[in-house]
Amino acid sequence: MDSKIMSEYIPISDAKKMRSGVNVDAEVISKGEPRTVNLKSGSGTVDVCDAVIANEDKSEENQMKLTLWGDDIKAVNVGDKVVITNGYTNEFKGQVSLTKGKFGKMDINPE
């Protein structure tokens, strides 16, 4: 990877304080069971799954929930390295979670 791009990745502890434009490089340390939710638009359902990602030190402050949608659920497994570029966070019931969203990108086990 381009070293300029690598330098733009931030610790998860910093990502928790951001809302958009989040770039993180982390490992998937756990993954929950998929569930089906209704779309806000009322136009159907989508599968969603929560995983937990961590930076190298795996301290609690450097762990964060990663919400996986659709095809990403099967593509991501515990132990995978994930690189999220231009992701965004939201907070629900006091817990911050990260997702790649429509405009973000997720690379799984990049070279």
C-alpha positions as CSV (number, residue, x, y, z in Angstrom):
1,M,0.0,0.0,0.0
2,D,1.0,3.6,-0.6
3,S,2.8,4.9,2.6
4,K,0.8,8.2,2.4
5,I,-2.4,6.3,2.6
6,M,-1.2,4.2,5.5
7,S,-0.4,7.3,7.5
8,E,-4.0,8.4,7.3
9,Y,-5.3,5.4,9.3
10,I,-6.1,6.4,12.9
11,P,-6.3,4.4,16.2
12,I,-9.8,3.1,17.0
13,S,-9.8,5.2,20.1
14,D,-9.7,8.3,17.9
15,A,-12.2,6.9,15.4
16,K,-14.8,6.6,18.2
17,K,-14.8,10.4,18.4
18,M,-15.4,10.9,14.7
19,R,-18.6,10.8,12.6
20,S,-17.4,10.5,9.0
21,G,-14.3,10.1,6.9
22,V,-13.0,7.4,9.3
23,N,-10.0,5.4,8.1
24,V,-9.0,2.4,10.3
25,D,-6.8,-0.7,9.9
26,A,-7.8,-3.4,12.4
27,E,-8.3,-7.1,13.1
28,V,-11.7,-8.7,13.5
29,I,-11.7,-10.3,17.0
30,S,-15.3,-11.5,17.2
31,K,-18.4,-11.7,15.1
32,G,-22.0,-12.2,16.1
33,E,-24.8,-13.9,14.4
34,P,-26.5,-12.2,11.4
35,R,-30.0,-10.9,11.8
36,T,-32.6,-9.4,9.4
37,V,-33.8,-5.8,9.9
38,N,-36.4,-3.7,8.1
39,L,-35.1,-0.9,6.0
40,K,-35.9,2.6,7.1
41,S,-37.5,3.3,3.7
42,G,-40.0,0.5,4.4
43,S,-39.0,-1.1,1.1
44,G,-37.8,-4.5,2.4
45,T,-35.3,-6.1,4.7
46,V,-31.5,-6.5,4.8
47,D,-29.2,-8.8,6.7
48,V,-26.9,-7.2,9.3
49,C,-24.2,-8.5,11.7
50,D,-22.1,-7.0,14.4
51,A,-18.4,-7.7,14.7
52,V,-15.7,-6.3,17.0
53,I,-12.5,-4.9,15.5
54,A,-9.3,-4.0,17.4
55,N,-6.0,-2.4,16.9
56,E,-2.8,-4.4,17.6
57,D,-2.8,-3.9,21.3
58,K,-6.5,-5.1,21.6
59,S,-7.0,-2.8,24.6
60,E,-10.7,-2.0,25.3
61,E,-10.2,1.6,24.2
62,N,-8.8,0.3,20.9
63,Q,-11.8,-2.0,20.2
64,M,-15.0,-1.0,18.3
65,K,-18.1,-2.5,17.0
66,L,-18.1,-2.9,13.2
67,T,-21.5,-3.3,11.6
68,L,-21.5,-5.5,8.5
69,W,-24.3,-5.4,5.9
70,G,-25.4,-7.8,3.2
71,D,-22.5,-9.6,1.3
72,D,-19.9,-8.3,3.7
73,I,-21.3,-10.6,6.5
74,K,-20.1,-13.7,4.7
75,A,-16.8,-12.1,3.5
76,V,-15.5,-11.1,6.9
77,N,-14.3,-13.7,9.5
78,V,-12.7,-13.6,12.9
79,G,-8.9,-13.2,12.5
80,D,-9.3,-11.2,9.2
81,K,-7.5,-7.9,8.8
82,V,-9.9,-5.2,7.6
83,V,-9.1,-1.8,6.2
84,I,-12.0,0.7,6.3
85,T,-11.6,3.8,4.2
86,N,-14.1,6.7,4.4
87,G,-16.3,4.9,6.9
88,Y,-18.6,6.5,9.3
89,T,-19.7,6.0,12.9
90,N,-23.0,6.2,14.7
91,E,-24.0,5.8,18.3
92,F,-26.9,3.6,19.5
93,K,-27.6,3.0,23.2
94,G,-24.3,4.5,24.2
95,Q,-22.2,2.3,22.0
96,V,-20.3,3.7,19.0
97,S,-20.2,1.5,15.9
98,L,-18.4,1.8,12.5
99,T,-19.7,0.9,9.1
100,K,-18.3,1.4,5.6
101,G,-21.6,3.0,4.4
102,K,-22.4,3.8,0.8
103,F,-19.4,5.9,0.1
104,G,-16.8,4.0,2.1
105,K,-14.6,1.0,1.2
106,M,-13.6,-2.1,3.1
107,D,-10.6,-4.2,2.1
108,I,-10.3,-7.7,3.7
109,N,-6.9,-9.1,4.2
110,P,-5.1,-6.7,1.9
111,E,-1.6,-7.5,0.8
